[in-house]
Amino acid sequence: MKTRLIPVLLLMLSGSLSAQLVPRIPPEQPRLIVGIVVEQMRSDYIRRFWDKFGEGGFKRLVGEGSYCRNAGYNHFFMQTAVGYATVYTGTIPANHGIVADEWFDRVAGKMQTAVSDETVKTVDGAFVAGQFSPRNLLATTIGDEIKLSNMQQSKVFGISFNPESAILPAGHMANGAFWFDCDNGAWVTSDYYMKNLPNWLTDENRKKLADIYLTRTWEPEFPLDRYSRCLPDANPYETGIDGRIIFPYALPEMAGNKSIGHRYQLINRTPFGNSLTKDMATAVIVNENLGKDDFPDLLAISFTATENIGNAFGVMSVELEDAFIKLDRDLEHFLNFLDEFAGKQNVLVFLTSNHGAAQSTAYLAEANVPVGNFNSNSAVSLLRSYLNALYGSGEWVKAYFKQQLYLNVELIENSKLKLEDFQRTVAQFMIQFTGVSNTLTAGSVQNQQFTEGFAGMIRNSYFPRRSGDVFINLYPGWVEKSGDVSSHNSAYIYDTQVPLIWYGWKIKRDHISAPVDITSIAPTIAHFLNIAAPNASSGKIITEIAE
């Protein structure tokens, strides 16, 4: 019996040695670029959670890659869609046009979300689940430029639980962008990209992986007393998941008799949403054979569960720290998979976030920090009454969304009033409310060359056809009243500064302390590939890693 095994063992040993002898020399260009965006990840989280990370996730990225320790955004409205558009176009909202998650469409007379598109249809999903496209994005992405550079022989995909975080990174020319339809528990897309799902994705949906996650319970990775940098698990500052604020979170019990859509939404309110996204990313790479030829491919992966958990539990919660610990484990599995499938020397990875987050105002207020919640509903209601008293009854304010006021320009002009004077009147009224630091009018942004501070960041966010007439800046630490524990939408460092790590391919080990603008990501990738940067790109190549 032993003699029969010897040739087999020799063959296995020979194969293993041969694999080890294969030269791991990076190609001239990376064959696969993997962009990872972790929603609502503040730059200090890496340091805060470091001791509980394993060796193969965040620590591996930082230890073997180039870690930009002082990276951030230079625009004002730190919202989900805005961050994604900025990362992948390499420019500010004033150029790429995604000024907010939603804006008032003055022509249509209604609110418009960043990726909604009623002209497209869902592919293999609920009717409204797929009515999205990148048409509102006015600049090319790095993925678009990669495909333009080689007559579209490269493959580009975007993956995320949510449509905006799959679509905006993927860009206009992507082979596909896939997001999760909570109404049927499957990955879907729109006919902007394709008429039918690829066979492999239909097979993947039949596996019902989401249903498997719904049978699980979210429990902390470590004993609760190990989370010493967090508030207690039971504390009064959290809204939690459907009112639950302490471990464990048993999804089968929580799903109960809830609707199908609500049950599937539960997944992305826990770390299992990130795990499901990682599973999908792996499936895309394998089934689309990414990184296996001489034409560089791009996969944009967006992890969104951290946003939901941060909103529900806050920056200092055990739940948020545990979510990042579990994401660290997912990253370790994913990096190991990349090693085996494509080889580290062939893959360029970058990891960043679309925005940071503010601390819980309730917690800070009890600690005597001067913070609070700005009640926009009350403020705008009083503004409308004031304008009616001043100018006569009318719909003077058309819309309000996250610190932007949209005025009824037609009514103002028909009333023989000067728009800029009207804007100033509104701005002067709004600055009287508690929590408002300063205001700025669209007229001022258009007529003055602001370059620094709050006004400069507003200018970087200003796009005339989509931006409001009056902009509101709150005091540091103040957030708009929304029901969430944590929030993000300011120009302060807790919202604008995020991690940026480069890893793989020819990336050297380095810690970079010099300031790096997030708009630098796309042009730096273009430099690596020796192709044109996105057409509105304004970021500078990061010379510390490009040399």
Secondary structure, 3 states (H helix, E strand, C coil): CHHHHHHHHHHHHHHHHHHHHCCCCCCCCCCEEEEEEECCCCCCHHHHHHHHCCCCCHHHHHHHCEEEEEEECCCCCCCHHHHHHHHHHCCCHHHHCCCCCEEEECCCCEEEECCECCCCCEECCCHHHHCECCCCCCCCCHHHHHHHCCCCCCCEEEEECCHHHHHHHHCCCCCEEEEEECCCCEEEEECCCCCCCCHHHHHHHHCCHHHHHCCCEECCCCCHHHCCCCCCCCCCCCCCECCECCCCEEHHHHHCCCCHHHHHHHHCCCCHHHHHHHHHHHHHHHHCCCCCCCCCEEEEEEECHHHHHHHHHCCCCHHHHHHHHHHHHHHHHHHHHHHHHCCHHHEEEEEECCCCCCCCHHHHHHCCCCCCEECHHHHHHHHHHHHHHHHCCCCCEEEEECCEEEECHHHHHHCCCCHHHHHHHHHHHHCCCCCEEEEEEHHHHHHCCCCCHHHHHHHHHCCCCCCCCEEEEECCCCEECCCCCCCCCCCCHHHHEEEEEEEECCCCCEEECCCEEHHHHHHHHHHHHCCCCCCCCCCCCCHHHHC
